[in-house]
Amino acid sequence: MAVFTPVGEADAQALLSRLGLGALQGLKGIQAGIENSNFFVDAEGGRFVLTVFERLTHDQLPFYLGLMQHLARKGLPVPAPAVDAQGNTLFSLHGKPAALVSRLNGGHQLAPDVFHCEQLGQTLARMHRAVSDFALHQPNLRGLPWRQATASALLPKLSADEAELLRDEMHFQLELAASGSHQELPTGAVHADLFRDNAMFEGLPGREQLSGVFDFYFAGVDTFLFDLAVCLNDWCIDLPTGRLEEARASALVAAYETERPLSATEHRLLPALMRAAALRFWLSRLDDWHRPREAELLKPHDPRHFERVLRQRRALAWHAL
């Protein structure tokens, strides 16, 4: 992700030594994304990703790191946090919290087909089943309260058309959240950001296997349906237009249901949650666009992409059944 906090070789070696991972062999900043400072770290003890957290606090991070530990122990393909002799997974670099996690094999599949979506859907459902006994609790920090506050701050900066869309969608989402149907949706610890660039595949073209899911630092307790909607809005759309590709979407949901069947209420509310997911990412991209932070390698995402996705989800409700 974008490098806000530079990390030198001496910093990385000190952490590796504390973790008993041997000598540093390589250190490289990761340019993609905009939330934290991330680095590839190669060491005698393996290949890792080092993250320096720019917004999350020491108090919040045990949830994310604990969730990755929990899922890894359940056999899910997720990065495992490195642990020191005292069992700590959270450290400090330049006065900021930091963690080192195992690096997954493979590469991104940025043009997924039905085959990839099926694997993603099945893995997502396995993750949702696996958190039934995860003890830690932390709300989705980009949930409805954040969306309300961010929308209020951004409205004066938007065009008339953007502001009208935002006001109308926020009104719809507030009514949805207050409804009895929404309140009965199953909840648990969810990834909440499982885009196609947060998964890895390896293998020959046409035979790639999902090798891992990573970047859990937007995770939180939310509805499982919201997590599914986030995936549908990225893995199953035509990127230039935001239009849903129904073959991919149907395959993803069908594969999900082989592990965790959706309830009738979940099926009914899926179109509304797809709108909620589009709104969440439109707001975060608008916020980064209009209120950017300084970084060495910062490339904010264009918010117009998720504006198109939101308008598509509002215009054409899609049901998996």
C-alpha positions in Angstrom: 0.0 0.0 0.0 1.1 3.6 -0.1 4.2 4.4 1.9 3.4 7.0 4.5 6.1 5.9 7.0 9.5 4.9 5.5 11.1 1.8 7.0 14.8 1.2 6.6 16.8 -2.0 6.6 17.9 -1.5 10.2 14.3 -1.2 11.3 13.3 -4.4 9.5 16.3 -6.3 10.8 15.6 -5.3 14.3 12.1 -6.7 14.0 13.3 -9.9 12.3 15.8 -10.5 15.1 13.1 -10.1 17.7 11.0 -12.7 15.9 13.9 -15.1 15.4 13.6 -14.9 11.6 17.3 -14.4 10.7 19.0 -12.0 8.4 17.1 -9.5 6.2 17.6 -10.4 2.5 15.3 -7.8 0.8 13.0 -4.9 1.6 10.7 -3.2 -0.9 7.8 -0.7 -0.4 4.4 -1.8 -1.9 2.8 0.9 -4.1 -0.8 -0.3 -4.4 -3.5 1.0 -2.0 -3.9 4.0 0.2 -4.4 3.0 3.9 -1.2 1.7 5.5 2.5 1.5 4.8 3.3 -2.0 3.5 6.6 -3.6 2.5 7.7 -6.9 1.1 10.3 -8.4 3.5 12.5 -11.4 2.5 14.5 -13.0 5.3 16.3 -16.2 6.1 13.1 -17.3 7.9 10.8 -16.8 4.9 8.9 -14.2 2.9 6.7 -11.7 4.7 4.6 -8.5 4.4 5.4 -5.8 6.9 2.6 -3.3 7.7 2.9 -0.1 9.5 -0.6 1.1 10.5 -1.4 4.7 9.8 -5.0 4.9 11.1 -5.6 1.9 13.2 -4.5 2.0 16.9 -2.8 -0.4 19.1 -6.1 -1.1 20.8 -7.9 -1.9 17.6 -5.3 -4.1 16.0 -5.6 -7.3 18.2 -9.0 -7.9 16.5 -7.5 -8.0 13.0 -4.4 -10.0 13.9 -6.5 -12.3 16.1 -8.9 -12.9 13.2 -6.1 -13.9 10.9 -4.7 -16.2 13.5 -8.1 -17.8 14.1 -8.8 -18.4 10.4 -5.3 -19.7 9.7 -5.7 -22.2 12.5 -9.0 -23.3 11.0 -7.2 -24.1 7.7 -8.3 -21.1 5.7 -5.7 -19.7 3.2 -4.9 -16.4 5.0 -1.6 -14.8 6.1 -0.5 -15.9 9.6 1.0 -13.2 11.8 4.5 -13.7 13.0 4.8 -14.2 16.8 7.7 -13.4 19.2 8.8 -15.5 22.1 6.2 -13.9 24.4 3.3 -14.6 21.9 3.0 -11.0 20.7 1.9 -10.2 17.1 1.8 -6.4 17.5 5.0 -4.3 17.5 6.0 -0.6 17.1 8.0 1.1 14.3 8.6 4.9 14.4 5.9 5.2 17.1 3.3 3.4 15.1 1.8 -0.1 15.4 3.3 -2.7 13.1 2.9 -6.4 12.2 4.6 -8.9 10.1 2.6 -11.6 8.4 3.4 -14.5 6.0 3.4 -13.7 2.3 1.1 -15.7 0.2 2.1 -17.5 -3.0 0.7 -16.7 -6.4 -0.6 -13.5 -8.1 -3.7 -11.5 -8.5 -6.4 -12.5 -11.0 -7.6 -9.1 -12.0 -9.8 -10.4 -14.8 -11.7 -13.1 -13.0 -14.0 -15.5 -14.8 -16.7 -17.9 -13.5 -14.0 -20.4 -12.3 -12.3 -17.8 -10.1 -15.6 -16.5 -8.7 -16.7 -20.0 -7.7 -13.5 -20.5 -5.7 -13.9 -17.1 -4.1 -17.5 -17.7 -3.1 -16.8 -21.0 -1.5 -13.8 -19.6 0.5 -15.8 -16.6 1.6 -18.5 -18.9 3.0 -16.0 -21.1 4.8 -14.6 -17.9 6.4 -18.1 -17.0 7.6 -18.6 -20.4 9.1 -15.2 -20.4 10.7 -15.8 -17.3 12.8 -18.7 -18.8 14.8 -16.3 -19.3 17.7 -14.1 -16.2 17.2 -14.3 -14.5 20.6 -13.1 -11.0 19.8 -15.6 -8.3 18.8 -15.1 -5.0 17.0 -17.6 -3.2 14.8 -17.0 -2.5 11.1 -15.2 0.8 11.5 -16.6 1.8 8.0 -20.1 1.0 9.0 -23.2 3.2 9.1 -21.9 5.7 11.7 -18.8 6.3 9.7 -20.8 6.6 6.5 -23.1 9.2 8.1 -20.2 11.3 9.4 -18.3 11.1 6.2 -21.3 11.9 4.0 -21.9 15.1 6.1 -18.3 16.2 5.8 -18.2 15.6 2.0 -21.6 17.0 0.9 -20.3 20.6 0.6 -17.5 19.4 -1.7 -19.8 17.5 -4.2 -21.5 18.5 -7.3 -25.3 18.9 -7.2 -25.9 15.5 -8.9 -23.4 13.8 -6.5 -25.0 15.4 -3.5 -28.5 14.4 -4.5 -27.4 10.8 -5.0 -25.6 10.7 -1.7 -28.5 12.2 0.3 -31.0 9.9 -1.3 -28.9 6.7 -0.8 -28.1 7.6 2.8 -31.8 8.0 3.5 -32.5 4.6 2.0 -29.7 2.9 4.0 -30.8 4.5 7.3 -34.3 3.1 6.8 -32.9 -0.3 5.8 -30.6 -0.5 8.9 -33.6 0.3 11.1 -35.8 -2.4 9.6 -36.6 -5.6 11.4 -35.5 -7.6 8.4 -32.0 -6.1 8.4 -31.7 -6.7 12.1 -32.3 -10.4 11.7 -29.5 -10.9 9.2 -26.7 -13.2 10.5 -23.6 -11.4 11.6 -20.0 -12.1 12.5 -16.4 -11.1 11.8 -16.2 -10.3 8.1 -13.4 -9.3 5.8 -15.4 -6.3 4.4 -12.8 -5.5 1.7 -12.3 -8.7 -0.3 -11.7 -7.2 -3.8 -10.0 -9.1 -6.5 -6.6 -7.5 -5.6 -6.9 -9.0 -2.1 -6.8 -12.6 -3.2 -4.1 -14.7 -4.8 -4.2 -17.5 -7.3 -1.5 -19.8 -8.6 -1.3 -22.5 -11.3 -1.5 -22.7 -15.1 -3.9 -20.4 -17.0 -7.4 -21.8 -16.8 -6.5 -24.0 -13.9 -5.6 -21.4 -11.2 -6.3 -22.3 -7.7 -7.1 -19.7 -5.0 -4.0 -19.7 -2.9 -5.0 -17.0 -0.3 -7.0 -14.1 0.9 -5.3 -11.2 2.6 -5.5 -7.5 3.8 -7.9 -8.0 6.8 -7.4 -4.5 8.1 -11.0 -3.3 7.2 -12.5 -6.4 8.9 -15.2 -6.0 11.6 -18.4 -7.5 12.8 -21.1 -6.9 10.2 -23.7 -8.9 8.3 -22.3 -11.8 6.3 -24.5 -10.5 3.5 -22.6 -7.2 3.4 -19.4 -9.1 2.9 -20.9 -11.1 0.1 -22.2 -7.9 -1.5 -18.7 -6.3 -1.4 -17.4 -9.3 -3.4 -20.2 -9.2 -5.9 -19.6 -5.5 -6.6 -16.0 -6.1 -7.5 -15.5 -9.7 -8.7 -18.7 -9.8 -10.9 -18.8 -6.4 -12.6 -17.8 -4.9 -15.9 -15.2 -2.4 -14.7 -15.8 0.4 -17.2 -19.5 0.6 -16.6 -20.1 -1.0 -13.2 -22.7 -3.3 -14.8 -23.2 -6.7 -13.1 -22.0 -9.7 -15.0 -24.8 -12.2 -14.1 -22.9 -15.4 -15.0 -20.1 -14.6 -12.6 -22.5 -13.3 -9.9 -24.7 -16.4 -10.1 -21.6 -18.7 -9.9 -20.2 -16.8 -6.9 -23.4 -17.0 -4.9 -24.1 -20.6 -5.9 -20.6 -21.7 -4.7 -21.1 -19.7 -1.5 -24.3 -21.6 -0.8 -22.6 -24.9 -1.1 -20.9 -24.0 2.2 -23.5 -21.7 3.8 -27.0 -21.5 2.3 -28.5 -18.0 2.4 -31.8 -17.5 4.2 -34.9 -16.2 2.4 -34.3 -12.8 4.1 -30.8 -12.7 2.9 -31.8 -13.4 -0.7 -34.5 -10.7 -0.5 -32.1 -8.1 0.9 -29.1 -8.8 -1.3 -29.9 -6.0 -3.7 -30.1 -3.5 -0.9 -26.8 -4.7 0.6 -25.1 -4.4 -2.8 -26.2 -0.8 -2.7 -24.8 -0.4 0.8 -21.5 -1.9 -0.3 -21.2 0.4 -3.3 -22.0 3.4 -1.1 -19.3 2.5 1.5 -16.6 2.4 -1.2 -17.9 5.5 -3.0 -17.6 7.4 0.2 -14.1 6.2 1.1 -12.9 7.1 -2.4 -14.6 10.5 -2.3 -12.9 11.1 1.1 -9.5 10.2 -0.1 -10.0 12.3 -3.2 -11.3 15.4 -1.5 -9.3 15.1 1.8 -6.1 13.4 0.8 -3.2 12.6 3.1 0.5 13.0 2.2 2.4 9.9 1.3 5.5 8.9 -0.7 3.6 6.7 -3.1 0.0 7.8 -2.8 -2.4 7.2 -5.7 -6.0 7.8 -4.7 -8.6 5.7 -6.5 -11.1 7.5 -8.8 -14.4 7.8 -6.8 -16.4 7.9 -10.1 -16.0 4.1 -10.4 -18.1 3.4 -7.3 -20.5 6.1 -8.2 -21.2 4.2 -11.4 -21.5 0.9 -9.5 -24.0 2.5 -7.0 -26.1 4.0 -9.8 -26.2 0.6 -11.5 -27.2 -1.2 -8.3 -30.0 1.3 -7.8 -31.3 1.1 -11.3 -31.2 -2.7 -11.6 -31.8 -4.8 -8.5 -30.3 -8.3 -8.9 -31.5 -11.4 -7.1 -29.5 -14.6 -7.0 -32.6 -16.8 -7.1 
